[in-house]
Amino acid sequence: MTDNSTRTDLFSPVTMGMLQLANRIVMAPVTRSRYGEDGVPDELHATYYAQRAGAGLIISEATNISAQGRGYAATPGIWSEEQVTGWKKVTDAVHAEGGKIVCQLWHVGRFSSVELQPNGERPVAPSAIKAEGQTYTVNGFVPVSTPRALETEEIPGIIEQYKRAAENALRAGFDGVEVHSANSYLLDQFLRDSTNHRTDAYGGSIENRARLTLEVTEAIVGIWGNERVGIRLSPVTPDAGNTPPDSNVMAMYGYLIQQLNRFNLAYLHFVEGATATSRDVPADVDMDALSAQFDGPFIGNNNYDLEMAISRRNAGIIDAVAFGRLFISNPDLVKRLRYGAELTIAPKEAYYGGGAKGYTDWPEGHY
């Protein structure tokens, strides 16, 4: 039997901030769309996450910080008491299996529909620029709605939504939180000049466009402490409406990462390329040069296989590696990777929606 732990320390314990992890294999946030309209986790979700507790760290699927932050039906929330109680079932189940789990805090911004917003209101965004594409509602797929631009005086209320969600995640028993400033959702929309045409303190210069992500991070650190807070960035991914990258990716995200260093965060979780599609980047972008500017632990993500993970870990480029889709159909992925067991590939029809089928019924591998 193969034991890949002789080739790499990916299967050895590591510390990220205050997070003591059993290994360097991370379960990336994977939206599965198996929640009711109330966004409340239940025993099914507790089973799903507990099955994957062999990961050194589980990052929860993206979790809506408020009703306003929701952009897809059947996704979980963390703004109501019922949601907090439901997530406590999940965190208890993961901890019972010896795992660690953080909550990814999510506001979709412009990528939503009036059908998903409270009182049929328009989604909010840095600027009133409509995204491309469709989103999923209880009535099926519908085009995303044209957002309205947030007023300057509304920004503190957005930060407060993140704070309340972070407080709720603490009460729900999570081991930490991840700030979702990636994949062209709200915080990333503020970062990119393609979606941020503001002329106030949150638009224009690089410093101004980075302001909201930094203020949100600071507010969450005030609740959790810096060593239990991570952040996810995706400098070039076009998700959530085919959003163009910033006109100067290296300057924008380089500045942001350097400013994040003052918080001494638990980790930076980086999408290297376009999420779930390609590791290719524009010719003027150097992802490794960006990630190297972060002073703390770095989690690499995007289309990794074991050999790439070993190579980049042995070269000191990454501290840990995140897998998403492979965890869908390989709940025991860490063991399979360590011992060279065959991996199961989930069909796309199992990704979203439904119940236990394609969710908690995947068998363990043969080691």
C-alpha positions as CSV (number, residue, x, y, z in Angstrom):
1,M,0.0,0.0,0.0
2,T,1.3,3.5,-0.9
3,D,1.8,6.0,1.8
4,N,2.3,9.4,0.3
5,S,3.1,10.9,3.7
6,T,6.7,9.9,3.0
7,R,6.8,12.4,0.1
8,T,5.2,15.4,1.7
9,D,4.1,17.0,5.0
10,L,0.6,17.7,3.6
11,F,-0.7,14.9,5.9
12,S,1.0,16.2,9.0
13,P,-0.4,18.7,11.6
14,V,-0.1,22.4,11.1
15,T,-1.0,25.5,13.0
16,M,-2.8,28.4,11.4
17,G,-3.2,31.2,13.9
18,M,-5.1,29.6,16.8
19,L,-6.3,26.8,14.5
20,Q,-4.6,23.5,15.3
21,L,-5.1,21.4,12.2
22,A,-4.6,17.6,11.9
23,N,-3.3,18.0,8.3
24,R,-2.8,20.5,5.5
25,I,-5.7,19.3,3.4
26,V,-8.6,21.8,3.4
27,M,-12.2,21.3,2.3
28,A,-13.0,24.4,0.2
29,P,-16.4,26.0,0.4
30,V,-18.7,24.1,-1.9
31,T,-22.3,25.3,-2.4
32,R,-24.7,22.4,-2.5
33,S,-28.1,24.1,-2.5
34,R,-29.8,21.7,-0.2
35,Y,-31.4,24.1,2.3
36,G,-35.0,25.2,2.6
37,E,-36.1,28.8,2.0
38,D,-35.3,29.5,5.7
39,G,-31.7,28.6,5.1
40,V,-31.6,26.5,8.3
41,P,-29.1,23.5,8.5
42,D,-30.5,20.3,9.9
43,E,-29.3,16.7,10.6
44,L,-28.6,16.0,7.0
45,H,-26.1,18.8,6.8
46,A,-24.6,17.8,10.1
47,T,-24.0,14.3,8.6
48,Y,-22.5,15.7,5.4
49,Y,-20.0,17.8,7.2
50,A,-19.1,15.2,9.8
51,Q,-18.3,12.7,7.1
52,R,-15.7,15.1,5.8
53,A,-14.2,15.9,9.2
54,G,-11.0,14.2,8.2
55,A,-10.0,17.4,6.4
56,G,-7.5,19.4,8.4
57,L,-10.0,22.3,8.1
58,I,-13.5,22.5,6.6
59,I,-14.5,25.9,5.2
60,S,-18.3,25.9,5.2
61,E,-20.2,26.5,2.0
62,A,-20.8,30.2,1.5
63,T,-23.2,31.3,4.1
64,N,-25.5,34.4,3.7
65,I,-24.9,37.0,6.4
66,S,-28.3,38.5,5.9
67,A,-31.5,38.2,3.9
68,Q,-30.2,41.0,1.7
69,G,-27.0,39.1,1.1
70,R,-28.7,36.1,-0.5
71,G,-28.4,35.5,-4.2
72,Y,-29.4,31.9,-4.7
73,A,-32.3,29.8,-3.4
74,A,-31.6,26.9,-1.1
75,T,-28.4,28.3,0.4
76,P,-27.8,28.6,4.1
77,G,-27.8,31.7,6.3
78,I,-26.4,32.8,9.6
79,W,-28.6,35.7,10.5
80,S,-31.5,34.1,12.4
81,E,-31.7,32.2,15.6
82,E,-33.0,29.1,13.8
83,Q,-30.0,29.2,11.5
84,V,-27.6,29.5,14.5
85,T,-29.2,26.5,16.2
86,G,-29.0,24.5,13.0
87,W,-25.3,25.3,12.5
88,K,-24.6,24.3,16.1
89,K,-25.8,20.8,15.1
90,V,-23.2,20.9,12.3
91,T,-20.3,22.2,14.3
92,D,-21.0,19.7,17.1
93,A,-21.1,16.8,14.6
94,V,-17.8,17.9,13.1
95,H,-16.1,18.3,16.5
96,A,-17.3,14.9,17.6
97,E,-15.3,13.5,14.7
98,G,-12.2,15.5,15.6
99,G,-12.6,18.1,12.8
100,K,-12.3,21.9,12.6
101,I,-14.8,24.1,10.7
102,V,-14.9,27.8,9.9
103,C,-17.9,29.7,8.5
104,Q,-17.5,31.5,5.2
105,L,-19.4,34.8,5.5
106,W,-21.1,35.8,2.2
107,H,-22.9,38.8,0.8
108,V,-23.6,38.3,-3.0
109,G,-24.1,42.0,-3.7
110,R,-25.3,42.6,-7.3
111,F,-25.6,38.9,-8.2
112,S,-29.2,38.4,-7.0
113,S,-32.8,38.8,-8.1
114,V,-35.7,40.8,-6.7
115,E,-37.4,37.4,-6.2
116,L,-34.8,36.6,-3.6
117,Q,-34.6,39.9,-1.9
118,P,-36.7,41.0,1.1
119,N,-39.9,42.8,0.0
120,G,-38.8,42.4,-3.7
121,E,-36.2,45.1,-3.3
122,R,-33.4,45.5,-5.8
123,P,-30.0,43.9,-4.9
124,V,-27.3,46.3,-3.6
125,A,-23.9,46.8,-5.1
126,P,-21.1,49.4,-5.2
127,S,-22.6,50.7,-8.4
128,A,-25.8,50.1,-10.4
129,I,-24.2,47.9,-13.0
130,K,-26.1,44.7,-13.9
131,A,-24.3,41.4,-13.9
132,E,-24.6,38.9,-16.7
133,G,-26.2,35.5,-16.2
134,Q,-29.0,33.9,-14.3
135,T,-29.6,32.9,-10.7
136,Y,-31.7,30.2,-9.1
137,T,-35.0,31.0,-7.3
138,V,-37.9,28.9,-6.1
139,N,-39.4,29.6,-9.5
140,G,-36.4,28.3,-11.4
141,F,-33.6,30.2,-13.1
142,V,-34.2,33.9,-13.7
143,P,-32.0,36.7,-15.0
144,V,-30.1,38.6,-12.2
145,S,-31.7,42.0,-11.5
146,T,-30.1,45.4,-12.0
147,P,-28.8,46.4,-8.6
148,R,-28.9,49.8,-6.9
149,A,-25.8,51.5,-5.7
150,L,-25.4,51.6,-1.9
151,E,-25.5,55.1,-0.4
152,T,-22.4,56.1,1.5
153,E,-24.4,56.2,4.7
154,E,-25.5,52.6,4.2
155,I,-22.0,51.2,4.3
156,P,-21.9,51.0,8.2
157,G,-25.0,48.9,8.0
158,I,-23.3,46.5,5.6
159,I,-20.4,46.2,8.1
160,E,-22.9,45.6,10.9
161,Q,-24.4,42.7,8.9
162,Y,-20.9,41.1,8.8
163,K,-20.4,41.7,12.5
164,R,-23.7,40.2,13.5
165,A,-23.0,37.2,11.3
166,A,-19.6,36.8,12.9
167,E,-21.1,36.9,16.3
168,N,-23.7,34.3,15.3
169,A,-21.0,32.1,13.9
170,L,-19.2,32.3,17.3
171,R,-22.4,31.3,19.1
172,A,-23.0,28.5,16.6
173,G,-19.7,26.8,17.7
174,F,-17.5,27.4,14.6
175,D,-13.7,27.4,15.1
176,G,-13.4,30.6,13.1
177,V,-14.7,32.5,10.1
178,E,-13.6,33.3,6.6
179,V,-14.3,36.6,5.0
180,H,-15.6,36.0,1.5
181,S,-13.9,38.7,-0.6
182,A,-13.8,36.7,-3.8
183,N,-15.6,35.4,-6.8
184,S,-17.1,38.8,-7.8
185,Y,-19.5,39.0,-4.8
186,L,-20.1,42.2,-2.8
187,L,-16.6,42.8,-1.3
188,D,-14.9,41.8,-4.6
189,Q,-17.3,44.1,-6.4
190,F,-16.0,47.0,-4.4
191,L,-12.4,46.0,-5.1
192,R,-12.7,45.9,-8.9
193,D,-12.9,49.0,-11.0
194,S,-15.0,47.1,-13.5
195,T,-17.8,47.0,-11.0
196,N,-17.0,50.0,-8.7
197,H,-17.6,53.3,-10.3
198,R,-18.1,55.2,-7.1
199,T,-16.8,58.7,-6.4
200,D,-17.0,58.6,-2.6
201,A,-14.5,57.2,0.0
202,Y,-15.3,53.7,-1.3
203,G,-14.5,54.2,-5.0
204,G,-11.9,55.6,-7.3
205,S,-8.4,54.9,-5.9
206,I,-7.1,51.5,-5.0
207,E,-7.0,52.6,-1.4
208,N,-10.7,53.6,-1.5
209,R,-11.8,50.4,-3.3
210,A,-10.0,48.3,-0.7
211,R,-11.6,50.1,2.2
212,L,-14.7,48.0,2.7
213,T,-12.9,44.7,2.7
214,L,-10.4,46.0,5.2
215,E,-13.2,47.6,7.4
216,V,-15.2,44.4,7.3
217,T,-12.1,42.3,8.2
218,E,-11.2,44.7,11.1
219,A,-14.8,44.5,12.5
220,I,-14.7,40.7,12.4
221,V,-11.3,40.5,14.0
222,G,-12.7,42.6,16.8
223,I,-15.2,39.8,17.5
224,W,-13.1,36.7,16.8
225,G,-9.5,37.9,17.3
226,N,-7.1,37.9,14.4
227,E,-5.9,34.3,14.8
228,R,-9.3,32.7,14.0
229,V,-10.1,34.8,10.9
230,G,-9.1,34.0,7.4
231,I,-9.9,35.6,4.1
232,R,-10.6,34.4,0.6
233,L,-9.5,36.3,-2.5
234,S,-9.8,35.6,-6.2
235,P,-8.0,38.3,-8.2
236,V,-9.0,37.1,-11.7
237,T,-11.9,34.8,-11.4
238,P,-14.9,36.0,-13.5
239,D,-17.6,34.2,-11.4
240,A,-20.9,35.9,-10.4
241,G,-21.9,37.6,-13.6
242,N,-18.8,37.2,-15.8
243,T,-17.2,40.1,-14.0
244,P,-14.0,41.5,-15.6
245,P,-10.9,41.6,-13.5
246,D,-9.6,44.9,-12.1
247,S,-7.6,47.0,-14.7
248,N,-4.5,46.6,-12.5
249,V,-4.7,43.3,-10.7
250,M,-1.2,43.3,-9.3
251,A,-1.5,46.8,-7.8
252,M,-5.0,46.3,-6.5
253,Y,-4.6,43.0,-4.8
254,G,-1.0,43.6,-3.9
255,Y,-2.1,46.7,-1.9
256,L,-4.9,44.8,-0.3
257,I,-2.7,41.9,0.8
258,Q,-0.1,44.2,2.2
259,Q,-2.8,46.0,4.2
260,L,-4.3,42.7,5.4
261,N,-0.9,41.8,6.9
262,R,-1.5,44.3,9.7
263,F,-4.2,42.0,11.1
264,N,-2.0,38.9,11.3
265,L,-4.8,36.7,10.1
266,A,-5.0,32.9,10.5
267,Y,-4.6,32.4,6.7
268,L,-5.1,33.7,3.2
269,H,-7.2,31.4,0.9
270,F,-6.4,32.2,-2.7
271,V,-8.1,31.2,-5.9
272,E,-5.3,30.8,-8.3
273,G,-6.9,31.5,-11.7
274,A,-10.6,31.2,-12.5
275,T,-12.6,29.3,-9.8
276,A,-13.2,25.7,-10.8
277,T,-12.3,26.2,-14.4
278,S,-8.7,27.2,-15.2
279,R,-5.4,28.1,-13.6
280,D,-4.6,30.4,-16.6
281,V,-4.2,34.1,-15.7
282,P,-3.6,37.2,-17.8
283,A,0.0,37.7,-19.0
284,D,0.5,40.7,-16.6
285,V,-0.6,38.8,-13.5
286,D,1.7,36.7,-11.3
287,M,-0.4,34.8,-8.7
288,D,2.6,33.5,-6.8
289,A,4.1,36.9,-6.6
290,L,0.8,38.2,-5.1
291,S,0.5,35.4,-2.5
292,A,4.1,35.7,-1.5
293,Q,3.3,39.2,-0.2
294,F,1.1,37.7,2.5
295,D,2.9,37.3,5.8
296,G,0.9,34.4,7.2
297,P,-0.2,30.8,6.2
298,F,-1.3,30.5,2.6
299,I,-4.0,28.1,1.3
300,G,-3.7,27.4,-2.5
301,N,-6.9,26.6,-4.3
302,N,-8.0,25.8,-7.9
303,N,-7.8,22.6,-9.9
304,Y,-5.1,21.0,-7.8
305,D,-4.3,17.3,-7.9
306,L,-2.1,15.6,-5.4
307,E,1.1,15.8,-7.5
308,M,0.7,19.6,-8.0
309,A,-0.1,20.0,-4.3
310,I,3.0,18.0,-3.3
311,S,5.2,20.0,-5.8
312,R,4.0,23.4,-4.7
313,R,4.2,22.5,-1.0
314,N,7.7,21.1,-1.3
315,A,8.7,24.3,-3.0
316,G,7.3,26.3,-0.1
317,I,4.7,28.1,-2.3
318,I,1.7,26.9,-0.3
319,D,1.2,26.0,3.3
320,A,-2.0,24.0,2.7
321,V,-4.2,23.0,-0.3
322,A,-7.9,23.3,-0.7
323,F,-10.0,20.8,-2.6
324,G,-13.7,21.4,-3.4
325,R,-15.3,19.1,-5.9
326,L,-13.2,16.1,-4.9
327,F,-14.7,16.3,-1.4
328,I,-18.2,16.0,-2.8
329,S,-17.8,12.3,-3.7
330,N,-14.8,11.5,-1.6
331,P,-15.8,12.2,2.0
332,D,-12.6,10.5,3.1
333,L,-10.5,12.4,0.6
334,V,-7.5,12.9,3.0
335,K,-7.1,9.1,3.4
336,R,-7.6,8.4,-0.3
337,L,-4.9,10.9,-1.2
338,R,-2.5,9.7,1.5
339,Y,-2.8,6.0,0.6
340,G,-3.3,6.4,-3.2
341,A,-6.9,5.1,-3.2
342,E,-9.0,5.6,-6.3
343,L,-11.0,8.8,-6.4
344,T,-14.7,9.0,-7.2
345,I,-15.8,11.8,-9.6
346,A,-19.3,13.1,-8.9
347,P,-21.5,13.8,-11.8
348,K,-22.6,17.4,-12.1
349,E,-26.2,16.5,-11.5
350,A,-25.2,15.6,-7.9
351,Y,-23.7,19.1,-7.2
352,Y,-26.8,21.1,-6.4
353,G,-30.2,20.5,-4.9
354,G,-31.9,17.3,-3.8
355,G,-31.5,15.3,-0.6
356,A,-29.2,12.6,0.7
357,K,-28.6,11.1,-2.8
358,G,-25.3,12.5,-4.1
359,Y,-24.8,14.2,-0.8
360,T,-24.3,11.8,2.1
361,D,-24.4,8.4,0.4
362,W,-20.9,8.2,-1.0
363,P,-19.0,5.1,0.2
364,E,-15.5,5.2,1.7
365,G,-12.6,4.2,-0.5
366,H,-10.4,1.1,-0.4
367,Y,-7.0,1.7,1.1
